[in-house]
């Protein structure tokens, strides 16, 4: 029966600890301002993969959505997250960059493939983000798209590639 008092004490301590930082600005970073974010995108050597990044150019830690929003030209919808999951905040410290990898199409010979002349990338679905033309990506005139997927933001490009299964 000694477990109950210890659990009660632990729960009470946890409640006190949780309550203390809530009023602190450092404990609850706010969403990054769109103007403080720098977005980049470039096609990888594998023409089915686009690597994207977001850099927090502000002097404060803030958050972006855990899953980048990637859209394709005038097509409806966005790349689905891999692994599947709900978005939430991703902490991006001042001056740091997060990376994601996008597979635009599994098989470039797929007869269902669509061709778009640009992709849109946003680190927060409430923001407009940035549009990259196929030429800016290094993809030529068009990007092939069919059932695209994106990784969650990662701490390195290599981690994003690994999460996507890219080489």
Secondary structure, 3 states (H helix, E strand, C coil): CHHHHHHHHHHHHHHHHHHHHHCCHHHCCCECCHHHEEEEEEECCCCCEEEEEEEECCCCCEEEECECEEEECCCCCECEEECCCCCCEEEECCCCEEEEEEECECCCCCCCCEEECEEEEECCCCCCCEEEEHHHHCCCCCEEEECCEEEECECCHHHHHHHHCCC
